[in-house]
Amino acid sequence: MNQTIELPWGKWTHESSLKLAVPVDWHVELIDPDSSPAGPCIERALAEPVGSPPLRELARGAERVCVVVEDPARPTRLGPILTAVMHELSRAGVPTGSVTVLVATGAHRWETDRIIFEKLGLPANRTNSPAVVIHSPQDCENTDIVLDKTAVRLNGHFLHADLRILIGSVIPHPFAAYSGGAKIVLPGIADLDSTTHIHKMAQLGVGITSDPDTNRFRGKIEAAVLRLGGLFCICCVPTMSGEVVGCWAGDLVAAHRAAVAVAARRSMRPLAEPADVLILNAYPKDVDLVQSRAALACLPRAVHSVIRPDGIVVLVTAAPFQARGHELFSPGGRLHGEPRLEQRLAGHELWLLTPAAEEEVRAVFGPGCRVFKTPGSLIEGLAGRLRNRARVAVLRSAPLLRLTSQRAAATGNERRAG
């Protein structure tokens, strides 16, 4: 007898589900992000922004508007948001021809524009729509911003606009605390030298915390982006399917922190007791192997509080673009080094279930991981290792979650109440 676990699979490329048939005597705990409404809708956020005049007021008289949007490495479906933004700009007298939508790809590579336009909610053969430009790190202009000793260069469409609108998801991030806000500019629309420096800062790990107010990396990029002026920031909290459950807009920092306050509560998930197996589905960041590493960031630093000493961590990813998706961290990229297992695994085995080529998996995750091609072979391998009535925790959208123990969650609640 088996029980079936369904995992969402193939964000943006081939949306479907992956079924895992596991023994019926395994105790399976499904852990999903909260999908209930959490905050203002986009229309209200634009009309009642945080720490800023309404977008319609800011847009009056604007001759060039640049709307910077995240790329498919983030989950939010942007169609409804772009529609609302374009409506406000039109009401302010800004013609569609004066608006450029700039896709902030950072150092990400996309082999097809189709998934970008699907994310934007725009048809590939579009009329009566704003111009869409996909950022290239090689096509940037000088600014007067210097990060440490690195001169920052940014996309010219952004620099020449007199109104700059930023739209991004707010979800947990491995080194920026949460995505969204200033990060869509740095490194989102920067040149490759600036982007390399920013990621090197993060690799040093100094001042990297899960609180954006104390995270030194975020503090640096916010201070730099604020110098540019003319900003209106839109921050969305998405479900794992990409629908928006809350939206905050206005000041770069204030809108971001309002979204983070909600995202932090919704992402934290307690585990009743340590599991024998943690199954971490990389959806909705399962576009490639490099992005899929974000699934491991859901693990607490005290990983022993959520997994037994001999427990196994299983990462599941569709990874249709395999290891080719990043200018810096893909094999051959500027910052691709000797692959090694994540420190936060604390010695636990890492298994992967993915159709990606095994050599590409090992180029990203290191030689110590085990690779399975089919759900059946994975479950057979686990069954050979697990005791009867094993505890299996399944995070169906691990990049949107932060896992904690029941005790740690209770302690955190007591502190907040006090």
Order of alpha helices (4+ residues) and beta strands (2+ residues): beta-beta-beta-alpha-alpha-beta-alpha-beta-alpha-beta-beta-beta-alpha-beta-beta-beta-alpha-alpha-beta-beta-alpha-beta-beta-alpha-beta-beta-alpha-beta-alpha-beta-beta-alpha
